[in-house]
């Protein structure tokens, strides 16, 4: 089978996705997550004695915990089915990318299942993110001499 023939088979069997509809859903869901973050910011700023840095940390932790719980009980996947790319808002997408493999490979044990597979997706992001941060910090340090 040639590449062209394979491409034609894929084209015939693939379902066309409604791009405008998906874009609107992603925008609305991602925007809703961000608006919820702003609501949390208002609540934490107004009703607690936290300073600005503590409020930012509390918002992140709250969004991570909510996403982890929703992923654990199977609700986040149902939301993601409709919201599409809107679920990839960095904090919720990151939490989901850690919890999902941990649940999926839990049967293989705590170390070789949950522990080993938990960072399959998030691991490279963490490694390259830290590496890029260190490189950027080194460049900034060199220019500040």
C-alpha positions in Angstrom: 0.0 0.0 0.0 1.4 3.4 -1.0 1.3 6.5 1.2 -1.2 8.0 -1.2 -3.6 5.0 -0.9 -3.2 5.0 2.9 -4.0 8.8 2.9 -7.2 8.2 0.9 -8.4 5.4 3.2 -7.8 7.6 6.3 -9.6 10.5 4.6 -12.6 8.3 3.8 -12.8 6.8 7.3 -12.0 9.8 9.4 -14.8 11.9 10.7 -14.7 15.6 9.9 -14.6 17.7 13.0 -16.7 20.8 13.2 -13.9 23.3 13.8 -15.9 26.5 14.5 -18.0 24.6 17.1 -14.9 23.0 18.7 -13.2 26.4 18.9 -16.1 28.0 20.6 -16.5 25.2 23.1 -12.7 25.3 23.9 -12.8 29.0 24.3 -15.9 29.0 26.6 -14.6 26.1 28.8 -11.0 27.5 29.0 -12.4 31.0 29.7 -14.7 29.5 32.4 -11.8 27.9 34.1 -9.9 31.2 34.1 -13.1 33.0 35.4 -13.4 30.5 38.2 -9.7 31.3 39.0 -10.7 34.9 39.3 -13.6 34.1 41.5 -11.2 32.1 43.7 -8.8 35.1 43.8 -11.6 37.4 44.9 -12.7 34.9 47.6 -9.2 34.3 48.9 -8.3 38.0 48.8 -11.5 39.2 50.5 -12.2 36.5 53.1 -8.8 35.4 54.2 -5.7 37.0 55.6 -3.5 35.7 52.8 -1.0 38.0 51.0 -0.9 38.1 47.2 1.6 35.3 46.8 -0.3 33.0 49.1 -3.5 33.8 47.2 -1.9 32.8 43.9 -0.6 29.5 45.4 -4.1 28.8 46.9 -5.7 29.3 43.6 -3.3 26.9 41.9 -3.7 24.3 44.6 -7.5 24.6 44.5 -7.6 24.2 40.7 -5.2 21.2 40.9 -7.2 19.5 43.6 -10.5 20.0 41.9 -9.1 18.7 38.6 -7.6 15.7 40.3 -10.8 14.8 42.1 -12.9 15.3 38.9 -10.4 13.1 37.0 -10.4 10.5 39.7 -14.2 10.1 39.7 -14.3 10.1 35.9 -16.1 13.5 35.4 -13.1 15.4 33.9 -13.0 13.0 30.9 -16.6 13.6 30.2 -16.1 17.4 30.4 -13.0 17.1 28.1 -15.0 15.1 25.5 -17.1 18.2 25.0 -14.7 21.0 25.9 -11.8 19.7 23.8 -8.7 21.9 23.9 -10.4 24.1 26.6 -9.3 21.5 29.1 -5.7 22.1 28.4 -5.7 25.3 30.4 -2.2 24.8 31.8 -3.0 24.1 35.5 -6.0 21.8 34.8 -4.4 20.0 31.9 -1.2 19.4 33.9 -3.2 18.0 36.9 -5.2 15.7 34.6 -2.0 14.5 32.8 -0.6 13.3 36.1 -3.7 11.8 37.7 -5.0 9.9 34.6 -1.9 7.6 34.1 -1.7 7.1 37.9 -5.3 5.8 37.9 -4.8 3.8 34.7 -1.7 1.9 35.9 -2.7 1.6 39.5 -3.3 -2.2 39.1 0.4 -2.6 38.3 1.3 -1.6 41.8 2.3 1.6 43.6 5.9 1.8 42.4 5.9 0.2 38.9 2.4 1.3 38.1 1.3 4.5 39.7 4.8 5.9 40.5 6.4 5.0 37.2 3.6 6.0 34.8 2.4 9.1 36.6 4.9 11.3 34.9 4.8 9.8 31.4 3.2 12.9 30.0 4.1 15.5 32.6 7.7 14.3 33.1 9.1 15.8 30.0 7.3 19.1 30.6 8.9 19.3 34.1 12.4 18.3 32.9 12.5 20.6 29.9 10.7 23.4 31.8 13.3 23.2 34.6 16.1 23.0 32.1 14.9 26.0 30.2 14.4 27.9 33.5 18.0 27.1 34.5 19.3 28.1 31.1 17.3 31.4 31.1 18.5 32.1 34.7 22.1 31.6 33.6 21.7 34.0 30.6 20.1 36.6 32.9 22.9 36.2 35.4 25.6 36.6 32.6 23.9 39.9 31.4 23.6 41.2 35.0 27.4 41.0 35.6 
